[in-house]
């Protein structure tokens, strides 16, 4: 490879004309060229170092205050979520034991507008000794339908004297939006799985008793 700073013709001419002086000139040019190369390499290293420094300095830095704030918000969110879950889990289903004939049933209580409107909607399983009792503020002819209900049901209506005054057997989910009413005013309504009235021999005229 030819050195970039020495011209071959100049070197030959100098050797022919000046002899020893030419050797000195060649040596001087050689040293000068090496110095320039070294200087260029040094400047290149400085430029690279400056570029790296500039790149590092432009990297976004997250303030400690921002980190603390973000962590606090995340913790508060988790606490709020946990509290909300706990609030819902603390809401226990209230039940009442009810005796009809010689059978005792465990009935969920629906005694406010929200629980009465929901009823057994969404349920897919219910035992033969389970059900729901709807408690109203005053006697009336309260109607029931099968909106959002997946189970076929038996229904009985009870008056203020705890006597069964009306019944409806085997009401299917497909009957919605038909509404089923008692023949008389009732204060309570009980829903069972379809077939319970027949199997347990529950009929109009029977009385119900709340078991303490």
Helices and strands as residue ranges (DSSP letters): H 8-18, H 20-57, H 64-89, E 95-100, E 103-110, H 113-118, E 130-140, E 153-158, E 164-171, G 173-175, E 186-193, H 196-199, E 208-211
